């Protein structure tokens, strides 16, 4: 974004002071008046009317020159105003220079940095509304929305759909033995394993305290059982920190509400946990 006269003066001795730029412009604006006056004095017109006309012309040119220069000099302020209006209406980040050293340059720099910080905060709030801060997975609200979309797609395409609830066994005992940070690391590790094992077409979501929802698109219960079995085996056989899981799998009907499907998967998971954990139960 060019700043015209202001940018040109920023490369000279007036870079650090906007007041000095204004004074310089005022002097430039007075040049036509001085020239006109000098011409009137030096020329032997023999007519006071001609002398007055020369001075008046010089004065008019001086005013016009001064106005043009002032408008050019304050152009960055108009650009800053336009940039703020653009960001407020369309959330388009401005492209203002940030290397100015005078008052106006600092205004542009602060405006650029402030809008960038506002945009980062706005995007972070949007992310926080859809993801779990511990695992980085989509959160429960987003999972309900995604499951609803999958149910509609399954009904349209005539494809099967399964939903699994995955819970870490003995989480209450672990909570009494380890600090919260350690449990958060455990949840992150479990979520990463699930994501690695399942297909890219499937999805994983955080569901409350150290529980996970897994949506398995286009598969029946037996295939879902195989996929979640690989997850359970991978975590159980981890030599550094073995973890067992209670997993409930439910088939999702094409006319089922998302909360009903989640309830069915959750009930199956509780049956697995009540039976001692470290197992998978399928609710057909």
C-alpha positions in Angstrom: 0.0 0.0 0.0 1.7 3.2 -1.2 1.7 6.3 1.0 2.8 8.9 -1.6 4.3 12.1 -0.3 4.3 10.8 3.2 6.3 7.8 2.2 8.8 10.0 0.3 9.3 12.3 3.3 9.8 9.3 5.5 13.0 8.6 3.6 14.4 12.1 4.4 15.4 14.1 7.4 11.8 14.4 8.5 11.2 10.6 9.1 10.8 10.9 12.9 8.4 13.8 13.1 5.1 14.4 11.5 5.2 18.1 12.7 8.4 18.6 10.7 6.7 17.2 7.6 3.8 19.6 8.1 6.2 22.5 8.4 8.1 21.4 5.3 4.8 21.2 3.4 3.8 24.7 4.6 7.1 26.1 3.4 6.6 24.5 0.0 3.1 25.9 -0.2 4.5 29.4 0.3 6.9 29.1 -2.6 4.4 30.3 -5.3 3.5 33.3 -3.1 7.1 34.2 -2.6 7.8 33.9 -6.3 4.8 36.0 -7.2 5.7 38.7 -4.7 9.3 38.7 -5.9 8.3 39.0 -9.5 6.0 41.9 -8.7 8.9 43.7 -6.9 11.5 43.1 -9.5 9.4 43.8 -12.6 8.7 47.3 -13.6 5.1 46.9 -14.5 4.2 50.6 -14.1 0.8 49.6 -13.0 -0.2 48.8 -9.4 -3.0 46.6 -10.8 -0.5 44.3 -12.4 1.5 44.2 -9.3 -1.6 43.3 -7.2 -2.6 40.7 -9.8 0.8 39.0 -9.6 0.7 38.9 -5.8 -2.9 37.6 -5.8 -2.0 34.9 -8.3 0.9 33.9 -6.3 -1.2 33.8 -3.1 -3.9 31.7 -4.9 -1.3 29.2 -6.2 0.2 29.0 -2.7 -3.1 28.1 -1.1 -3.8 25.5 -3.8 -0.3 24.0 -3.5 -0.6 23.9 0.3 -4.0 22.2 0.1 -2.7 19.6 -2.4 0.4 18.9 -0.3 -1.5 18.6 3.0 -4.0 16.2 1.4 -1.1 14.1 0.1 0.6 14.2 3.5 -2.4 13.0 5.5 -3.2 10.2 3.0 -1.9 7.5 5.5 -4.5 8.6 8.0 -7.3 8.0 5.4 -5.7 4.7 4.5 -5.7 3.7 8.2 -9.4 4.7 8.5 -10.3 2.7 5.3 -8.3 -0.3 6.6 -10.1 -0.3 9.9 -13.5 -0.1 8.1 -12.5 -2.9 5.8 -11.6 -5.1 8.7 -14.7 -4.3 10.7 -17.0 -5.1 7.8 -15.2 -7.9 5.9 -12.6 -9.1 8.4 -9.9 -8.4 5.8 -6.5 -7.7 7.4 -5.0 -4.4 6.5 -1.6 -4.1 4.8 -0.3 -1.0 6.5 3.5 -0.3 6.8 5.0 -0.9 10.2 8.3 0.8 9.9 7.2 4.5 10.4 8.9 6.4 13.2 6.7 9.5 13.5 3.3 9.9 15.1 1.3 8.8 12.0 3.7 6.0 11.3 3.2 4.7 14.8 -0.5 4.9 14.4 -0.3 2.8 11.2 2.0 0.3 12.8 -0.1 -0.1 16.0 -3.3 -0.4 13.8 -1.6 -3.2 11.8 -0.4 -5.1 14.8 -3.7 -4.6 16.7 -5.9 -5.9 13.9 -3.5 -8.9 13.5 -3.9 -9.7 17.2 -7.7 -9.3 17.0 -7.8 -11.7 14.0 -5.7 -14.3 15.9 -8.0 -14.0 18.9 -11.1 -14.3 16.7 -9.8 -17.4 15.0 -8.7 -18.9 18.3 -12.2 -18.4 19.7 -13.7 -20.1 16.6 -11.3 -23.0 17.1 -12.1 -23.3 20.8 -15.8 -23.7 20.0 -15.1 -26.8 17.9 -12.1 -28.5 19.4 -11.0 -30.1 22.6 -8.1 -28.1 24.1 -6.4 -31.2 25.5 -6.4 -33.6 22.6 -7.0 -31.3 19.7 -9.9 -33.5 18.5 -13.3 -32.1 17.6 -15.4 -31.7 20.8 -18.7 -33.2 21.7 -20.8 -30.4 20.1 -18.9 -30.8 16.8 -19.2 -34.6 17.1 -23.0 -34.4 17.3 -23.1 -32.2 14.2 -20.8 -34.5 12.3 -22.8 -37.6 13.4 -26.0 -36.0 12.2 -24.4 -35.3 8.8 -23.2 -38.9 8.6 -26.7 -40.2 9.4 -28.2 -38.2 6.6 -25.5 -39.4 4.2 -26.1 -43.0 5.2 -29.8 -42.6 4.6 -29.2 -41.1 1.2 -26.5 -43.5 0.0 -27.9 -46.6 1.7 -24.6 -47.2 3.5 -24.0 -48.6 7.0 -22.7 -46.5 9.9 -21.3 -47.5 13.3 -20.5 -45.4 16.3 -18.1 -46.4 19.1 -17.6 -45.0 22.6 -14.1 -45.6 23.9 -13.2 -45.1 27.6 -9.9 -45.5 29.4 -10.1 -48.2 32.1 -9.5 -47.4 35.8 -9.5 -43.7 35.1 -10.7 -43.0 38.7 -7.7 -44.9 40.1 -5.3 -43.2 37.7 -6.8 -39.8 38.7 -5.9 -40.5 42.4 -2.4 -41.6 41.5 -1.3 -39.1 38.9 -1.5 -35.4 38.5 -4.0 -33.9 36.0 -1.2 -33.1 33.5 -0.3 -36.8 33.4 -3.9 -37.8 32.7 -4.1 -35.2 29.9 -1.0 -36.7 28.3 -2.5 -40.1 28.6 -5.7 -38.9 26.8 -3.6 -37.3 24.1 -1.7 -40.5 23.6 -4.8 -42.6 23.4 -6.4 -40.2 20.9 -3.3 -40.2 18.7 -3.4 -44.0 18.6 -7.0 -44.1 17.6 -6.5 -41.6 14.9 -3.5 -43.5 13.5 -5.3 -46.9 13.5 -8.7 -45.9 12.0 -9.2 -44.9 8.4 -9.1 -41.3 7.1 -12.8 -41.5 6.3 -13.6 -42.1 10.0 -13.5 -39.5 12.7 -12.6 -39.2 16.4 -14.0 -36.8 18.9 -13.4 -36.0 22.6 -16.4 -36.9 24.7 -16.1 -35.5 28.3 -13.5 -36.8 30.7 -11.1 -39.0 28.9 -13.7 -40.7 26.7 -13.8 -40.7 22.9 -16.4 -41.1 20.2 -15.4 -42.8 17.0 -17.5 -42.6 13.8 -17.0 -45.4 11.3 -18.5 -44.7 8.0 -19.6 -47.4 5.6 -18.9 -50.4 7.8 -21.0 -52.9 9.7 -20.5 -53.9 13.3 -18.0 -56.7 12.5 -15.7 -54.4 10.6 -16.0 -51.8 13.4 -15.1 -54.5 15.9 -12.0 -55.4 14.0 -10.9 -51.7 13.7 -11.4 -50.9 17.4 -9.8 -54.3 18.3 -6.6 -53.0 16.7 -6.8 -49.8 18.7 -7.2 -51.8 22.0 -4.4 -54.2 21.1 -2.0 -51.4 20.2 -2.6 -49.6 23.5 -2.6 -52.7 25.7 0.6 -53.9 24.2 2.4 -50.6 24.5 5.6 -51.5 26.5 6.2 -48.0 27.9 2.7 -47.4 29.3 0.1 -50.2 28.7 -3.5 -49.0 28.7 -6.7 -51.0 28.6 -10.0 -49.8 27.1 -13.7 -50.4 27.5 -15.3 -50.0 24.1 -18.9 -50.0 23.1 -20.0 -50.2 19.5 -23.5 -49.4 18.2 -24.9 -49.6 14.7 -26.6 -46.4 13.7 -30.0 -46.6 12.0 -30.6 -44.2 9.1 -33.6 -42.6 11.0 -31.8 -42.4 14.3 -31.2 -39.1 16.2 -27.5 -38.4 17.0 -28.2 -38.4 20.8 -29.9 -41.7 20.6 -26.9 -43.3 18.7 -24.5 -41.8 21.2 -26.6 -43.2 24.1 -26.5 -46.7 22.6 -22.7 -46.6 22.1 -22.3 -45.3 25.7 -24.5 -48.0 27.1 -22.5 -50.7 25.4 -19.3 -49.1 26.7 -20.7 -49.1 30.3 -21.5 -52.8 29.9 -17.9 -53.5 28.9 -16.6 -51.5 31.9 -19.0 -53.2 34.3 -17.8 -56.6 33.0 -14.3 -55.7 34.1 -13.0 -53.6 31.3 -10.4 -54.5 28.7 -13.1 -55.6 26.2 -15.4 -54.5 23.4 -19.2 -55.0 23.5 -21.3 -54.5 20.4 -24.9 -53.3 20.7 -26.7 -54.4 17.6 
